[in-house]
Amino acid sequence: MPPRRDTAHPAGTARRLRAGLIGFFLIIAGGTVGYVAFGFGVLDSVFQTVITVTTVGFGEVHVFSPGEKVFTIVLILLGVGTAAYTFSVLIEIFVEGYLGDTFGRRRMERQIKDLEGHVILCGWGRVGRSIANYLSATQSDVVVIDTSAERLATVSGPFVSGDATDEEVLRAAGIDRARVLVTALNTDADNLYVTLTSRSMCPNLFIVSRAASEAAVPKLLQAGADRAVNPQDLGGARMAALAVQPHVAEFLDVVMHDGSLEFRLEEIAVPARSPLIGESLRSARVHAQTGSLVLALRHPGLEFRTNPPPEAEIGEGDILVVIGNADQIAALRSLTKAGPVAAAEQ
């Protein structure tokens, strides 16, 4: 049986508790005023009201007249029900852990505020889970956004419950400090809206958008996505590759996703003031110094140069696609950052 609407979310319980407490204190105030009107002192009036509403049974402060008895009967009927309702909500909060949920959400909010350069993943469906599994293997920090509390209950890391098309939800996920946003929602319209909103909020954010149809790809790119991907097309291409060249496809899967091999495919950006700028692959002695092998070279805004010749020149902002083990790739990253920049970082 699904939970009641008021209790399905901590905010609903908080509203019920607030209403109960307000009603309880109004009953106390009304009972006190009533007994004062009958000639009781203020302290006696408060005392008589409290013991009546809480049904502790201490007895009357004074012998009641018929009018006072009628008033007390009304106070019992109203007050006991209100007190019981309020106490039941309090018990519900502690027993069902709503206070723990509140503190947990606050801890998660602080955790998200401490993140920088993380990935925001919009949508926690089958595609979103697959994306998160790969990102976790690369040690990337991920913040998930989804509207379903049931789906979010399966997220192991930080998340934000809400609509990814809402700017406030994106801010809560730390979009101003994020490195990448991936929108993997079910419909092209939602992904398009998230892309537009995210691009307007963060012009430099790298955005990857899921496309449910081929027709949506150019629209998503026009809306500001850096990449638009149709998972069905990728799945079909992978199945075709496995049918035609199974060993090549399996090797790429293992190198890119499995992690069981020592060697990995990585991309390395050449930063400003890198000592490699202006050098050729031969003069830079990339393979000799690091052991990694450059498979492709890409100048900004141009196509990849696969299997680049030794004379290929390295420029600022170039992307090197390399293969090597962890130590070799780390050595190449260090080599690209050597000089003034690396010295400043140290």
Beta strands, then each sheet from edge to edge (+ up, - down):
strand 1: 119-122
strand 2: 142-146
strand 3: 159-161
strand 4: 180-183
strand 5: 206-210
strand 6: 227-229
strand 7: 264-269
strand 8: 293-298
strand 9: 304-306
strand 10: 319-324
sheet 1: 3+ 2+ 1+ 4+ 5+ 6+
sheet 2: 7+ 10- 8+ 9-
end
